[in-house]
Structures are given as C-alpha cells and as structure tokens.
Amino acid sequence: MTTENNKAVIQRFYSELQKGNFEVVRETYSPDYVSHNIDALEGERPGIEGATEAFRAFMSAFPDVCTVDETLVAEGEFVAHHMRYRATQTGSFYGWPATGCEVNLSGIDLYRFSDGKVVEKWGVRDRLQMIEQLQLTATESAKEAA
C-alpha cells in the first residue's frame, strides 16, 4: 500500500469509530497489533480485541467524541497523526466517575503499517490537561493511577 492509502485508512478509521462502528478496528488493525502507549488509561492489550476494548472503553465514557485531523503525515510504513478531539464525559473512565465535563484535547499517534494494517502504535495524550478539564481532584486522579 502507498503512504496515501495508509493515511486514508487512518482517516476512515476515526470517521467510522465516531459512528460507533467498532468493526473498523478489525478492518484496520493487524491480529499481531502491539500498543506502545505507556499512558493508555484504557489499559490497551495487544491484538485486535485489546484495541477494540480500549476504544469501547473510551467511547462508552465519551460517546459524543469528535476528532479533527490537525496534521496527517505519512512516510514509508509510518503515519503520524496529530489530532484534536472534543468530547463530554458521560460515563465512567478508568475508574473516574462521569463528570459531565467537556474535554478539548490534542494527541499524537504514530502508526506502523504492514500489509495495509496497523501493526504498532505509539500515542501521546495530555492526561494532566484531561484531568484538569474533567475537574478531578488530585486525590481522585492519584487514586486511580495507583
């Protein structure tokens, strides 16, 4: 696949995910997928099922999520995706109770593709900004991080 095809896969992925289509994970991610997201609050496990569980957990807590591409760059087998997302927390997330607060955050993901599927992902989110925007106390956020 070309780099442009890989970029299109990521754009379609987020478009479908926002519609609640979790089958898109199976269509996009390899069975051998590995997450390198050390701060993944969702506890992302390897493989398609792990990725699907993580996206379900996020979408369950933030069902109105809207993702906007800020930058999408591809070279070789890699796609770098800088996005901004806005969502309201209406469900529990990582043990944090629903706050009803809106978050407006940015993130960067680096995807590695093989045979047209995502095989690895590294992601960075500003979790401190998320905690602040959800108006969680230091005690609540520290308790859940333990």
HELIX and SHEET records of a PDB file:
HELIX    1   1 THR A    3  GLN A   18  1                                  16    
HELIX    2   2 GLU A   23  THR A   28  1                                   6    
HELIX    3   3 GLY A   47  ALA A   61  1                                  15    
HELIX    4   4 ARG A  127  GLN A  133  1                                   7    
HELIX    5   5 ALA A  138  ALA A  145  1                                   8    
SHEET    1   A 5 TYR A  29  SER A  35  0                                        
SHEET    2   A 5 LYS A 117  ARG A 125  1                                        
SHEET    3   A 5 GLU A 102  SER A 114 -1                                        
SHEET    4   A 5 PHE A  78  THR A  88 -1                                        
SHEET    5   A 5 CYS A  66  GLU A  75 -1                                        
END                                                                             
